[in-house]
Each structure stands twice: as structure tokens, then as C-alpha cells.
Amino acid sequence: MTADAIETLLNVRGVAQLLAVSTRQVWRLHAQGLLPEPVRIGGSVRWRREDLAAWLNARCPASQADGRKEGQVQCT
């Protein structure tokens, strides 16, 4: 993996900062299948910055379900 590729991978803290939510909320969103699929590297979980950007640009399609709970990422 190149240095550029590593820079495009975000850990849970980076995702939380990008989405302006807590790390716990990131894990909840992931468990509910609302975030793009992460990449697993050994025991680490990382999200591709490009996948998250596309997801946000598409207005968080999976998070538009009627069952959205309080505290979930709000995309408009």
C-alpha cells in the first residue's frame, strides 16, 4: 500500500470528525449498515475517504430510511 493510499483511509476518529459525531455513533451507524463498508487491514478497520465523500455527496442514501433514530447523521 502506498503512502497516498494510507492517507485516504480514515480510522473511526477520522470518520467521527468528518461526520461531526462521536466515535460511538460511527460504530452504531456501521453496525446498522448505514455507512459505506470499511476496509479491514489486520485487526484495523478503516474507511476510504473517497467512499465517505461519495456517500455524503449522495446525501447518505442508506440513512434516509424511515427508521432513522435520533443522533444519526442528517444529510439534506
N, C-alpha and C positions, 0 to 999 in steps of 0.2 A: 504494500500500500504506500502510495506516495505521500509526501508532506501535504500537498494540496488536498488530497482525499481525506486525510485525517482532519484537516481544518474544517471540512464541510460536515463532519459528524458532530452532533451535539449530545452531551450526556443529559441526564434528567434535569440538572440545574440549568443548563443552557436552554433547554426546551421550556422550562418553567419561566425563565427570564423573558424569552421570546413571546410567550403567551400571556405574561403578566399574571401567573397563577402560582400556587405553591407546588413544591415537588410532589407532595402527596396527591394533589389534584391531577398532576401529569400521570401518575400511576393509576389513578381512578379512570381517567379518560382512556388510557391504554387498556386497562382491564375490560372496559366496556366496548372496546373495539372502535372507539371514536377517533383515534389518532392514526396517521399512516403507520404501517408496520415498521418497527425498528430493525436495525441490523444487530446481530449478536456476534461479538468478537470475543471468543473465550467465554469468560463469565461476565463480560460487559455488555450493556445494552446502550446502543446509540441510535439516534435518528438522523437521517440525512437532511441537511438544511434545505436542499432543493425540494425534497418531498414535503416538508413542512410549509415552505413558501408556496408551492403549488396548491396545497390543501387550503391554506389561508386565502389565496387568490380565488379559489373555487368556492369561497365562503363556507368552509368547513362542512362539506356535504354530509358526512356521517353524523354531525352534531345537530342537524336540522330536524331530527326525529321528534315527534310529538312528546316523547318521554323524557325530554331534557330536564334535568334536575337543577336546582339552584347551585350556582357556583361553577357550572360548566362554561366552557369558552363560548362567548357570544359573538358570532360573526354576522355581519349585516352587509 
